[in-house]
Amino acid sequence: MIGRHVVLYTRDGCHLCDEAKQILMRHGIKPQEVDIDEDPELVQQFGECVPVVTINGAVRFRGRVNEVLLRRLLHSG
């Protein structure tokens, strides 16, 4: 994960968010967690569509983290 910045947009009580964090951590990623409910702009941007995972600023996952795709992303250039 050297050189990759991973952000997990989440909210309290979101079981999919908890699952996404567990998957990321299982792959050695400690994401920066951002609670969207603390920022009205993020609530407007993401609404009920959490978790959202960004890698280096690009949205890579919404809702669920696909572990096969995550492995590909981690092992690509």
PyMOL Python script that loads the backbone (N, CA, C, O; Angstrom):
from pymol import cmd

cmd.read_pdbstr("""\
ATOM      1  N   MET A   1       0.819  -1.208   0.000  1.00  0.00           N
ATOM      2  CA  MET A   1       0.000   0.000   0.000  1.00  0.00           C
ATOM      3  C   MET A   1       0.849   1.252   0.000  1.00  0.00           C
ATOM      4  O   MET A   1       0.312   2.342   0.202  1.00  0.00           O
ATOM      5  N   ILE A   2       2.122   1.151  -0.213  1.00  0.00           N
ATOM      6  CA  ILE A   2       2.981   2.334  -0.230  1.00  0.00           C
ATOM      7  C   ILE A   2       2.513   3.252  -1.347  1.00  0.00           C
ATOM      8  O   ILE A   2       2.314   2.812  -2.480  1.00  0.00           O
ATOM      9  N   GLY A   3       2.337   4.536  -1.025  1.00  0.00           N
ATOM     10  CA  GLY A   3       1.944   5.505  -2.025  1.00  0.00           C
ATOM     11  C   GLY A   3       0.464   5.542  -2.337  1.00  0.00           C
ATOM     12  O   GLY A   3       0.046   6.268  -3.239  1.00  0.00           O
ATOM     13  N   ARG A   4      -0.344   4.774  -1.611  1.00  0.00           N
ATOM     14  CA  ARG A   4      -1.784   4.782  -1.859  1.00  0.00           C
ATOM     15  C   ARG A   4      -2.490   5.372  -0.658  1.00  0.00           C
ATOM     16  O   ARG A   4      -2.228   4.995   0.484  1.00  0.00           O
ATOM     17  N   HIS A   5      -3.389   6.301  -0.930  1.00  0.00           N
ATOM     18  CA  HIS A   5      -4.179   6.919   0.133  1.00  0.00           C
ATOM     19  C   HIS A   5      -5.600   6.377   0.024  1.00  0.00           C
ATOM     20  O   HIS A   5      -6.277   6.595  -0.980  1.00  0.00           O
ATOM     21  N   VAL A   6      -6.047   5.672   1.059  1.00  0.00           N
ATOM     22  CA  VAL A   6      -7.361   5.025   1.036  1.00  0.00           C
ATOM     23  C   VAL A   6      -8.271   5.695   2.057  1.00  0.00           C
ATOM     24  O   VAL A   6      -7.925   5.820   3.231  1.00  0.00           O
ATOM     25  N   VAL A   7      -9.442   6.125   1.589  1.00  0.00           N
ATOM     26  CA  VAL A   7     -10.438   6.755   2.454  1.00  0.00           C
ATOM     27  C   VAL A   7     -11.702   5.913   2.429  1.00  0.00           C
ATOM     28  O   VAL A   7     -12.170   5.496   1.370  1.00  0.00           O
ATOM     29  N   LEU A   8     -12.245   5.670   3.615  1.00  0.00           N
ATOM     30  CA  LEU A   8     -13.505   4.946   3.771  1.00  0.00           C
ATOM     31  C   LEU A   8     -14.546   5.938   4.271  1.00  0.00           C
ATOM     32  O   LEU A   8     -14.502   6.369   5.424  1.00  0.00           O
ATOM     33  N   TYR A   9     -15.479   6.296   3.398  1.00  0.00           N
ATOM     34  CA  TYR A   9     -16.589   7.179   3.793  1.00  0.00           C
ATOM     35  C   TYR A   9     -17.652   6.296   4.423  1.00  0.00           C
ATOM     36  O   TYR A   9     -18.087   5.311   3.825  1.00  0.00           O
ATOM     37  N   THR A  10     -18.064   6.646   5.619  1.00  0.00           N
ATOM     38  CA  THR A  10     -18.895   5.776   6.439  1.00  0.00           C
ATOM     39  C   THR A  10     -19.904   6.585   7.237  1.00  0.00           C
ATOM     40  O   THR A  10     -19.974   7.807   7.111  1.00  0.00           O
ATOM     41  N   ARG A  11     -20.682   5.895   8.057  1.00  0.00           N
ATOM     42  CA  ARG A  11     -21.566   6.538   9.037  1.00  0.00           C
ATOM     43  C   ARG A  11     -21.829   5.539  10.149  1.00  0.00           C
ATOM     44  O   ARG A  11     -21.714   4.329   9.954  1.00  0.00           O
ATOM     45  N   ASP A  12     -22.183   6.054  11.314  1.00  0.00           N
ATOM     46  CA  ASP A  12     -22.472   5.195  12.462  1.00  0.00           C
ATOM     47  C   ASP A  12     -23.618   4.237  12.147  1.00  0.00           C
ATOM     48  O   ASP A  12     -24.590   4.609  11.491  1.00  0.00           O
ATOM     49  N   GLY A  13     -23.491   3.007  12.622  1.00  0.00           N
ATOM     50  CA  GLY A  13     -24.569   2.028  12.485  1.00  0.00           C
ATOM     51  C   GLY A  13     -24.663   1.383  11.124  1.00  0.00           C
ATOM     52  O   GLY A  13     -25.652   0.713  10.828  1.00  0.00           O
ATOM     53  N   CYS A  14     -23.661   1.566  10.291  1.00  0.00           N
ATOM     54  CA  CYS A  14     -23.683   1.010   8.930  1.00  0.00           C
ATOM     55  C   CYS A  14     -22.928  -0.321   8.924  1.00  0.00           C
ATOM     56  O   CYS A  14     -21.700  -0.341   9.004  1.00  0.00           O
ATOM     57  N   HIS A  15     -23.663  -1.433   8.828  1.00  0.00           N
ATOM     58  CA  HIS A  15     -23.006  -2.738   8.858  1.00  0.00           C
ATOM     59  C   HIS A  15     -22.152  -2.980   7.615  1.00  0.00           C
ATOM     60  O   HIS A  15     -21.131  -3.663   7.698  1.00  0.00           O
ATOM     61  N   LEU A  16     -22.550  -2.435   6.469  1.00  0.00           N
ATOM     62  CA  LEU A  16     -21.732  -2.582   5.270  1.00  0.00           C
ATOM     63  C   LEU A  16     -20.413  -1.826   5.410  1.00  0.00           C
ATOM     64  O   LEU A  16     -19.388  -2.241   4.870  1.00  0.00           O
ATOM     65  N   CYS A  17     -20.454  -0.709   6.141  1.00  0.00           N
ATOM     66  CA  CYS A  17     -19.235   0.071   6.396  1.00  0.00           C
ATOM     67  C   CYS A  17     -18.281  -0.728   7.271  1.00  0.00           C
ATOM     68  O   CYS A  17     -17.075  -0.756   7.026  1.00  0.00           O
ATOM     69  N   ASP A  18     -18.829  -1.376   8.290  1.00  0.00           N
ATOM     70  CA  ASP A  18     -18.010  -2.219   9.166  1.00  0.00           C
ATOM     71  C   ASP A  18     -17.382  -3.363   8.372  1.00  0.00           C
ATOM     72  O   ASP A  18     -16.212  -3.696   8.561  1.00  0.00           O
ATOM     73  N   GLU A  19     -18.165  -3.951   7.493  1.00  0.00           N
ATOM     74  CA  GLU A  19     -17.685  -5.050   6.655  1.00  0.00           C
ATOM     75  C   GLU A  19     -16.573  -4.560   5.721  1.00  0.00           C
ATOM     76  O   GLU A  19     -15.556  -5.233   5.552  1.00  0.00           O
ATOM     77  N   ALA A  20     -16.774  -3.388   5.118  1.00  0.00           N
ATOM     78  CA  ALA A  20     -15.764  -2.831   4.213  1.00  0.00           C
ATOM     79  C   ALA A  20     -14.452  -2.590   4.954  1.00  0.00           C
ATOM     80  O   ALA A  20     -13.378  -2.892   4.434  1.00  0.00           O
ATOM     81  N   LYS A  21     -14.538  -2.047   6.162  1.00  0.00           N
ATOM     82  CA  LYS A  21     -13.330  -1.788   6.948  1.00  0.00           C
ATOM     83  C   LYS A  21     -12.610  -3.097   7.255  1.00  0.00           C
ATOM     84  O   LYS A  21     -11.385  -3.166   7.156  1.00  0.00           O
ATOM     85  N   GLN A  22     -13.353  -4.130   7.625  1.00  0.00           N
ATOM     86  CA  GLN A  22     -12.742  -5.428   7.932  1.00  0.00           C
ATOM     87  C   GLN A  22     -12.028  -5.996   6.714  1.00  0.00           C
ATOM     88  O   GLN A  22     -10.932  -6.542   6.836  1.00  0.00           O
ATOM     89  N   ILE A  23     -12.640  -5.872   5.542  1.00  0.00           N
ATOM     90  CA  ILE A  23     -12.025  -6.376   4.310  1.00  0.00           C
ATOM     91  C   ILE A  23     -10.743  -5.613   4.017  1.00  0.00           C
ATOM     92  O   ILE A  23      -9.718  -6.219   3.703  1.00  0.00           O
ATOM     93  N   LEU A  24     -10.790  -4.297   4.117  1.00  0.00           N
ATOM     94  CA  LEU A  24      -9.595  -3.486   3.859  1.00  0.00           C
ATOM     95  C   LEU A  24      -8.476  -3.858   4.831  1.00  0.00           C
ATOM     96  O   LEU A  24      -7.327  -4.030   4.425  1.00  0.00           O
ATOM     97  N   MET A  25      -8.816  -3.979   6.109  1.00  0.00           N
ATOM     98  CA  MET A  25      -7.811  -4.294   7.122  1.00  0.00           C
ATOM     99  C   MET A  25      -7.225  -5.691   6.888  1.00  0.00           C
ATOM    100  O   MET A  25      -6.039  -5.922   7.122  1.00  0.00           O
ATOM    101  N   ARG A  26      -8.059  -6.606   6.428  1.00  0.00           N
ATOM    102  CA  ARG A  26      -7.595  -7.967   6.137  1.00  0.00           C
ATOM    103  C   ARG A  26      -6.539  -7.954   5.028  1.00  0.00           C
ATOM    104  O   ARG A  26      -5.698  -8.851   4.953  1.00  0.00           O
ATOM    105  N   HIS A  27      -6.588  -6.943   4.179  1.00  0.00           N
ATOM    106  CA  HIS A  27      -5.629  -6.806   3.077  1.00  0.00           C
ATOM    107  C   HIS A  27      -4.504  -5.837   3.428  1.00  0.00           C
ATOM    108  O   HIS A  27      -3.773  -5.379   2.549  1.00  0.00           O
ATOM    109  N   GLY A  28      -4.370  -5.530   4.718  1.00  0.00           N
ATOM    110  CA  GLY A  28      -3.265  -4.698   5.169  1.00  0.00           C
ATOM    111  C   GLY A  28      -3.462  -3.206   4.987  1.00  0.00           C
ATOM    112  O   GLY A  28      -2.500  -2.439   5.036  1.00  0.00           O
ATOM    113  N   ILE A  29      -4.699  -2.791   4.777  1.00  0.00           N
ATOM    114  CA  ILE A  29      -5.003  -1.377   4.553  1.00  0.00           C
ATOM    115  C   ILE A  29      -5.686  -0.803   5.784  1.00  0.00           C
ATOM    116  O   ILE A  29      -6.702  -1.330   6.238  1.00  0.00           O
ATOM    117  N   LYS A  30      -5.132   0.273   6.322  1.00  0.00           N
ATOM    118  CA  LYS A  30      -5.779   0.991   7.409  1.00  0.00           C
ATOM    119  C   LYS A  30      -6.313   2.280   6.797  1.00  0.00           C
ATOM    120  O   LYS A  30      -5.570   3.251   6.654  1.00  0.00           O
ATOM    121  N   PRO A  31      -7.590   2.299   6.435  1.00  0.00           N
ATOM    122  CA  PRO A  31      -8.125   3.465   5.733  1.00  0.00           C
ATOM    123  C   PRO A  31      -8.330   4.656   6.663  1.00  0.00           C
ATOM    124  O   PRO A  31      -8.525   4.498   7.868  1.00  0.00           O
ATOM    125  N   GLN A  32      -8.282   5.838   6.081  1.00  0.00           N
ATOM    126  CA  GLN A  32      -8.717   7.038   6.789  1.00  0.00           C
ATOM    127  C   GLN A  32     -10.243   6.968   6.786  1.00  0.00           C
ATOM    128  O   GLN A  32     -10.854   6.872   5.722  1.00  0.00           O
ATOM    129  N   GLU A  33     -10.857   7.015   7.954  1.00  0.00           N
ATOM    130  CA  GLU A  33     -12.311   6.924   8.026  1.00  0.00           C
ATOM    131  C   GLU A  33     -12.912   8.313   8.140  1.00  0.00           C
ATOM    132  O   GLU A  33     -12.468   9.132   8.944  1.00  0.00           O
ATOM    133  N   VAL A  34     -13.930   8.568   7.324  1.00  0.00           N
ATOM    134  CA  VAL A  34     -14.621   9.846   7.329  1.00  0.00           C
ATOM    135  C   VAL A  34     -16.110   9.580   7.527  1.00  0.00           C
ATOM    136  O   VAL A  34     -16.743   8.914   6.708  1.00  0.00           O
ATOM    137  N   ASP A  35     -16.665  10.106   8.622  1.00  0.00           N
ATOM    138  CA  ASP A  35     -18.102   9.982   8.900  1.00  0.00           C
ATOM    139  C   ASP A  35     -18.816  11.060   8.092  1.00  0.00           C
ATOM    140  O   ASP A  35     -18.682  12.250   8.377  1.00  0.00           O
ATOM    141  N   ILE A  36     -19.576  10.636   7.081  1.00  0.00           N
ATOM    142  CA  ILE A  36     -20.205  11.633   6.204  1.00  0.00           C
ATOM    143  C   ILE A  36     -21.216  12.497   6.939  1.00  0.00           C
ATOM    144  O   ILE A  36     -21.487  13.622   6.518  1.00  0.00           O
ATOM    145  N   ASP A  37     -21.782  11.985   8.041  1.00  0.00           N
ATOM    146  CA  ASP A  37     -22.798  12.752   8.762  1.00  0.00           C
ATOM    147  C   ASP A  37     -22.219  13.978   9.465  1.00  0.00           C
ATOM    148  O   ASP A  37     -22.971  14.817   9.963  1.00  0.00           O
ATOM    149  N   GLU A  38     -20.899  14.088   9.511  1.00  0.00           N
ATOM    150  CA  GLU A  38     -20.264  15.254  10.119  1.00  0.00           C
ATOM    151  C   GLU A  38     -20.061  16.387   9.120  1.00  0.00           C
ATOM    152  O   GLU A  38     -19.595  17.465   9.491  1.00  0.00           O
ATOM    153  N   ASP A  39     -20.409  16.152   7.853  1.00  0.00           N
ATOM    154  CA  ASP A  39     -20.218  17.161   6.810  1.00  0.00           C
ATOM    155  C   ASP A  39     -21.426  17.163   5.875  1.00  0.00           C
ATOM    156  O   ASP A  39     -21.618  16.214   5.115  1.00  0.00           O
ATOM    157  N   PRO A  40     -22.248  18.227   5.924  1.00  0.00           N
ATOM    158  CA  PRO A  40     -23.452  18.282   5.080  1.00  0.00           C
ATOM    159  C   PRO A  40     -23.169  18.098   3.588  1.00  0.00           C
ATOM    160  O   PRO A  40     -23.998  17.543   2.866  1.00  0.00           O
ATOM    161  N   GLU A  41     -22.014  18.556   3.124  1.00  0.00           N
ATOM    162  CA  GLU A  41     -21.676  18.383   1.707  1.00  0.00           C
ATOM    163  C   GLU A  41     -21.476  16.907   1.366  1.00  0.00           C
ATOM    164  O   GLU A  41     -21.875  16.450   0.295  1.00  0.00           O
ATOM    165  N   LEU A  42     -20.854  16.165   2.286  1.00  0.00           N
ATOM    166  CA  LEU A  42     -20.661  14.732   2.053  1.00  0.00           C
ATOM    167  C   LEU A  42     -21.989  13.989   2.112  1.00  0.00           C
ATOM    168  O   LEU A  42     -22.204  13.049   1.346  1.00  0.00           O
ATOM    169  N   VAL A  43     -22.887  14.398   3.017  1.00  0.00           N
ATOM    170  CA  VAL A  43     -24.222  13.784   3.079  1.00  0.00           C
ATOM    171  C   VAL A  43     -24.932  13.997   1.746  1.00  0.00           C
ATOM    172  O   VAL A  43     -25.568  13.083   1.221  1.00  0.00           O
ATOM    173  N   GLN A  44     -24.819  15.210   1.201  1.00  0.00           N
ATOM    174  CA  GLN A  44     -25.458  15.510  -0.081  1.00  0.00           C
ATOM    175  C   GLN A  44     -24.804  14.694  -1.206  1.00  0.00           C
ATOM    176  O   GLN A  44     -25.492  14.199  -2.099  1.00  0.00           O
ATOM    177  N   GLN A  45     -23.487  14.562  -1.156  1.00  0.00           N
ATOM    178  CA  GLN A  45     -22.770  13.841  -2.204  1.00  0.00           C
ATOM    179  C   GLN A  45     -23.056  12.345  -2.189  1.00  0.00           C
ATOM    180  O   GLN A  45     -23.283  11.745  -3.240  1.00  0.00           O
ATOM    181  N   PHE A  46     -23.045  11.738  -0.998  1.00  0.00           N
ATOM    182  CA  PHE A  46     -23.163  10.282  -0.907  1.00  0.00           C
ATOM    183  C   PHE A  46     -24.543   9.788  -0.492  1.00  0.00           C
ATOM    184  O   PHE A  46     -24.904   8.651  -0.795  1.00  0.00           O
ATOM    185  N   GLY A  47     -25.319  10.620   0.194  1.00  0.00           N
ATOM    186  CA  GLY A  47     -26.662  10.223   0.623  1.00  0.00           C
ATOM    187  C   GLY A  47     -26.635   8.940   1.424  1.00  0.00           C
ATOM    188  O   GLY A  47     -25.912   8.829   2.414  1.00  0.00           O
ATOM    189  N   GLU A  48     -27.423   7.973   0.995  1.00  0.00           N
ATOM    190  CA  GLU A  48     -27.490   6.678   1.682  1.00  0.00           C
ATOM    191  C   GLU A  48     -26.479   5.676   1.112  1.00  0.00           C
ATOM    192  O   GLU A  48     -26.411   4.532   1.563  1.00  0.00           O
ATOM    193  N   CYS A  49     -25.704   6.109   0.129  1.00  0.00           N
ATOM    194  CA  CYS A  49     -24.790   5.195  -0.565  1.00  0.00           C
ATOM    195  C   CYS A  49     -23.436   5.127   0.134  1.00  0.00           C
ATOM    196  O   CYS A  49     -22.443   5.658  -0.361  1.00  0.00           O
ATOM    197  N   VAL A  50     -23.410   4.475   1.275  1.00  0.00           N
ATOM    198  CA  VAL A  50     -22.152   4.212   1.968  1.00  0.00           C
ATOM    199  C   VAL A  50     -22.080   2.721   2.251  1.00  0.00           C
ATOM    200  O   VAL A  50     -23.126   2.082   2.363  1.00  0.00           O
ATOM    201  N   PRO A  51     -20.926   2.155   2.367  1.00  0.00           N
ATOM    202  CA  PRO A  51     -19.628   2.811   2.341  1.00  0.00           C
ATOM    203  C   PRO A  51     -19.190   3.174   0.929  1.00  0.00           C
ATOM    204  O   PRO A  51     -19.649   2.596  -0.056  1.00  0.00           O
ATOM    205  N   VAL A  52     -18.295   4.140   0.861  1.00  0.00           N
ATOM    206  CA  VAL A  52     -17.607   4.498  -0.376  1.00  0.00           C
ATOM    207  C   VAL A  52     -16.121   4.434  -0.050  1.00  0.00           C
ATOM    208  O   VAL A  52     -15.667   4.993   0.949  1.00  0.00           O
ATOM    209  N   VAL A  53     -15.378   3.751  -0.896  1.00  0.00           N
ATOM    210  CA  VAL A  53     -13.931   3.634  -0.710  1.00  0.00           C
ATOM    211  C   VAL A  53     -13.252   4.339  -1.871  1.00  0.00           C
ATOM    212  O   VAL A  53     -13.520   4.048  -3.037  1.00  0.00           O
ATOM    213  N   THR A  54     -12.358   5.281  -1.531  1.00  0.00           N
ATOM    214  CA  THR A  54     -11.554   5.921  -2.561  1.00  0.00           C
ATOM    215  C   THR A  54     -10.102   5.500  -2.382  1.00  0.00           C
ATOM    216  O   THR A  54      -9.622   5.327  -1.262  1.00  0.00           O
ATOM    217  N   ILE A  55      -9.422   5.342  -3.496  1.00  0.00           N
ATOM    218  CA  ILE A  55      -7.992   5.056  -3.500  1.00  0.00           C
ATOM    219  C   ILE A  55      -7.339   6.137  -4.344  1.00  0.00           C
ATOM    220  O   ILE A  55      -7.619   6.277  -5.534  1.00  0.00           O
ATOM    221  N   ASN A  56      -6.457   6.902  -3.698  1.00  0.00           N
ATOM    222  CA  ASN A  56      -5.804   8.040  -4.358  1.00  0.00           C
ATOM    223  C   ASN A  56      -6.820   8.981  -5.002  1.00  0.00           C
ATOM    224  O   ASN A  56      -6.600   9.491  -6.100  1.00  0.00           O
ATOM    225  N   GLY A  57      -7.935   9.204  -4.304  1.00  0.00           N
ATOM    226  CA  GLY A  57      -8.937  10.166  -4.749  1.00  0.00           C
ATOM    227  C   GLY A  57      -9.969   9.643  -5.720  1.00  0.00           C
ATOM    228  O   GLY A  57     -10.942  10.338  -6.013  1.00  0.00           O
ATOM    229  N   ALA A  58      -9.786   8.430  -6.231  1.00  0.00           N
ATOM    230  CA  ALA A  58     -10.745   7.859  -7.185  1.00  0.00           C
ATOM    231  C   ALA A  58     -11.680   6.900  -6.454  1.00  0.00           C
ATOM    232  O   ALA A  58     -11.235   6.046  -5.687  1.00  0.00           O
ATOM    233  N   VAL A  59     -12.985   7.052  -6.703  1.00  0.00           N
ATOM    234  CA  VAL A  59     -13.954   6.137  -6.096  1.00  0.00           C
ATOM    235  C   VAL A  59     -13.768   4.763  -6.721  1.00  0.00           C
ATOM    236  O   VAL A  59     -13.868   4.596  -7.937  1.00  0.00           O
ATOM    237  N   ARG A  60     -13.493   3.777  -5.859  1.00  0.00           N
ATOM    238  CA  ARG A  60     -13.270   2.405  -6.332  1.00  0.00           C
ATOM    239  C   ARG A  60     -14.393   1.451  -5.940  1.00  0.00           C
ATOM    240  O   ARG A  60     -14.670   0.483  -6.648  1.00  0.00           O
ATOM    241  N   PHE A  61     -15.038   1.732  -4.804  1.00  0.00           N
ATOM    242  CA  PHE A  61     -16.123   0.858  -4.346  1.00  0.00           C
ATOM    243  C   PHE A  61     -17.247   1.689  -3.749  1.00  0.00           C
ATOM    244  O   PHE A  61     -17.006   2.698  -3.087  1.00  0.00           O
ATOM    245  N   ARG A  62     -18.470   1.258  -3.989  1.00  0.00           N
ATOM    246  CA  ARG A  62     -19.670   1.826  -3.366  1.00  0.00           C
ATOM    247  C   ARG A  62     -20.503   0.658  -2.865  1.00  0.00           C
ATOM    248  O   ARG A  62     -20.759  -0.292  -3.606  1.00  0.00           O
ATOM    249  N   GLY A  63     -20.924   0.726  -1.616  1.00  0.00           N
ATOM    250  CA  GLY A  63     -21.771  -0.337  -1.070  1.00  0.00           C
ATOM    251  C   GLY A  63     -20.974  -1.497  -0.524  1.00  0.00           C
ATOM    252  O   GLY A  63     -20.873  -1.663   0.692  1.00  0.00           O
ATOM    253  N   ARG A  64     -20.417  -2.287  -1.384  1.00  0.00           N
ATOM    254  CA  ARG A  64     -19.615  -3.439  -0.958  1.00  0.00           C
ATOM    255  C   ARG A  64     -18.243  -3.378  -1.615  1.00  0.00           C
ATOM    256  O   ARG A  64     -18.082  -2.866  -2.723  1.00  0.00           O
ATOM    257  N   VAL A  65     -17.257  -3.917  -0.899  1.00  0.00           N
ATOM    258  CA  VAL A  65     -15.906  -4.015  -1.438  1.00  0.00           C
ATOM    259  C   VAL A  65     -15.755  -5.391  -2.072  1.00  0.00           C
ATOM    260  O   VAL A  65     -15.918  -6.413  -1.405  1.00  0.00           O
ATOM    261  N   ASN A  66     -15.447  -5.410  -3.351  1.00  0.00           N
ATOM    262  CA  ASN A  66     -15.215  -6.645  -4.082  1.00  0.00           C
ATOM    263  C   ASN A  66     -13.751  -7.034  -3.853  1.00  0.00           C
ATOM    264  O   ASN A  66     -12.836  -6.353  -4.316  1.00  0.00           O
ATOM    265  N   GLU A  67     -13.547  -8.141  -3.130  1.00  0.00           N
ATOM    266  CA  GLU A  67     -12.181  -8.529  -2.754  1.00  0.00           C
ATOM    267  C   GLU A  67     -11.318  -8.904  -3.957  1.00  0.00           C
ATOM    268  O   GLU A  67     -10.112  -8.662  -3.942  1.00  0.00           O
ATOM    269  N   VAL A  68     -11.909  -9.487  -4.992  1.00  0.00           N
ATOM    270  CA  VAL A  68     -11.143  -9.841  -6.190  1.00  0.00           C
ATOM    271  C   VAL A  68     -10.624  -8.563  -6.851  1.00  0.00           C
ATOM    272  O   VAL A  68      -9.448  -8.477  -7.205  1.00  0.00           O
ATOM    273  N   LEU A  69     -11.494  -7.585  -7.014  1.00  0.00           N
ATOM    274  CA  LEU A  69     -11.089  -6.315  -7.610  1.00  0.00           C
ATOM    275  C   LEU A  69     -10.088  -5.593  -6.712  1.00  0.00           C
ATOM    276  O   LEU A  69      -9.139  -4.990  -7.212  1.00  0.00           O
ATOM    277  N   LEU A  70     -10.285  -5.646  -5.403  1.00  0.00           N
ATOM    278  CA  LEU A  70      -9.356  -5.013  -4.472  1.00  0.00           C
ATOM    279  C   LEU A  70      -7.953  -5.606  -4.636  1.00  0.00           C
ATOM    280  O   LEU A  70      -6.970  -4.869  -4.697  1.00  0.00           O
ATOM    281  N   ARG A  71      -7.864  -6.928  -4.708  1.00  0.00           N
ATOM    282  CA  ARG A  71      -6.554  -7.570  -4.912  1.00  0.00           C
ATOM    283  C   ARG A  71      -5.909  -7.114  -6.215  1.00  0.00           C
ATOM    284  O   ARG A  71      -4.704  -6.866  -6.265  1.00  0.00           O
ATOM    285  N   ARG A  72      -6.709  -7.006  -7.262  1.00  0.00           N
ATOM    286  CA  ARG A  72      -6.171  -6.539  -8.550  1.00  0.00           C
ATOM    287  C   ARG A  72      -5.648  -5.110  -8.431  1.00  0.00           C
ATOM    288  O   ARG A  72      -4.573  -4.791  -8.939  1.00  0.00           O
ATOM    289  N   LEU A  73      -6.410  -4.257  -7.760  1.00  0.00           N
ATOM    290  CA  LEU A  73      -5.985  -2.867  -7.578  1.00  0.00           C
ATOM    291  C   LEU A  73      -4.686  -2.786  -6.782  1.00  0.00           C
ATOM    292  O   LEU A  73      -3.805  -1.986  -7.096  1.00  0.00           O
ATOM    293  N   LEU A  74      -4.576  -3.618  -5.755  1.00  0.00           N
ATOM    294  CA  LEU A  74      -3.402  -3.586  -4.889  1.00  0.00           C
ATOM    295  C   LEU A  74      -2.149  -4.095  -5.613  1.00  0.00           C
ATOM    296  O   LEU A  74      -1.037  -3.667  -5.306  1.00  0.00           O
ATOM    297  N   HIS A  75      -2.331  -5.000  -6.562  1.00  0.00           N
ATOM    298  CA  HIS A  75      -1.179  -5.590  -7.222  1.00  0.00           C
ATOM    299  C   HIS A  75      -0.893  -4.965  -8.580  1.00  0.00           C
ATOM    300  O   HIS A  75       0.040  -5.373  -9.271  1.00  0.00           O
ATOM    301  N   SER A  76      -1.696  -3.976  -8.962  1.00  0.00           N
ATOM    302  CA  SER A  76      -1.419  -3.292 -10.244  1.00  0.00           C
ATOM    303  C   SER A  76      -0.411  -2.183  -9.991  1.00  0.00           C
ATOM    304  O   SER A  76      -0.322  -1.636  -8.892  1.00  0.00           O
ATOM    305  N   GLY A  77       0.339  -1.867 -11.024  1.00  0.00           N
ATOM    306  CA  GLY A  77       1.371  -0.839 -11.007  1.00  0.00           C
ATOM    307  C   GLY A  77       1.166   0.167  -9.996  1.00  0.00           C
ATOM    308  O   GLY A  77       1.968   1.093  -9.876  1.00  0.00           O
TER     309      GLY A  77
END
""", "prot")
cmd.dss("prot")
cmd.show_as("cartoon", "prot")
cmd.util.cbc("prot")
cmd.orient("prot")
